[in-house]
Amino acid sequence: MATWIWALAAVALFAVYLSWTAGRLDRLHTRIDTARASLDAQLLRRASVATELATSTLLDPAASILLLEAGHAARQAEAEQREVAESELSLALRAVLDGPEQVAALRAAPGGEEAVRELVEAVRRVPMARRFHNDAVRAARAVREHRLVRYFRLAGRAPFPMAFEMDDEPPVALTPEGAPA
């Protein structure tokens, strides 16, 4: 009789562990969804600010066209091409604002100080949002790789989480290290 009680207790404990793991995995997937929404919002904000800057006549025509096309492509990209389009926007921002002279000239123009401030905030938030998203993905992947999670299919029908890999390096002139003193 005592053997049955111990076996029943072990099965109950195992069921509680599986339930706890499934709940943890569900919370991690919710965290990924939240982080992805935040990342999407920050990417959209950066593309919008870049597009506004391109149409503001504060830049020369060639820089405006380059930035406008990259910003528009980033905003209109399909999910499969989003990482590439966002990386191209980062490249365009670095090409247009490659030195402190360009940023200083932009700040000196009427309305330029506000445009630069908005752009600095937008490019600063994208790497943070991407880091939060990729950290959540890494945590969920670590749990999903456990043998019991796979055997008991605790992830359910949730898709396997994918990290968002892109070039999010801001122009040096817009970072605290590259800003003129």
Residue, then its C-alpha position, 0 to 999 in steps of 0.5 A: m500500500a505504501t508503494w502505491i502512495w509513493a508512486l502516486a505522489a511521484v506521479a503527482l509531483f511530476a504532473v505539477y512539474l510539467s504543469w509549471t514548465a508549461g506555464r513558464l513556457d507560456r509566459l515566455h511566449t507572451r514575453i516574446d510577443t510583447a517584446r516583438a510588438s515593442l520592437d516593431a513599434q520602435l522600428l516603425r518609429r525609426a523609419s518614420v523619423a527617417t522619412e520625416l527627416a528626408t522630406s524636411t528639406l534639411l538634407d541635400p537631395a541625394a541624401s534625402i532620396l537615399l534616406l526616403e527610399a530606405g525608410h519607405a522600404a523599411r515601413q513597407a517590408e514584408a515579414e520575410q524581408r523586414e530584417v534586410a530592409e531595417s539593416e538597409l535603413s541603418l546603412a542609409l542613416r550611417a551614410v547620410l550622417d557619417g560625420p559630426e559635420q553633417v549632424a552639426a550642419l543639420r542641427a544649425a538648420p531651422g528645425g534641425e535640432e528637434a529633428v536630430r533629437e527625435l532621430v537620436e531617440a529613435v536610433r537609441r531605442v531600436p537596439m534596446a528593443r531588439r536586445f529585449h526581444n532576442d533575450a526573450v527568444r533565447a530564454a524560450r529556446a532554452v526551455r523548449e530544448h529540454r527533452l521533457v518539453r519536447y516529449f510531452r509537447l508542452a510548447g503546444r502549437a506555438p511556433f519556434p521563436m526566431a531572433f530578429e537579426m539586423d544591423d542596428e548600429p547607429p551613426v557614430a555622430l548620433t551616439p554620445e561617443g561621437a557627438p561633438a563636445 
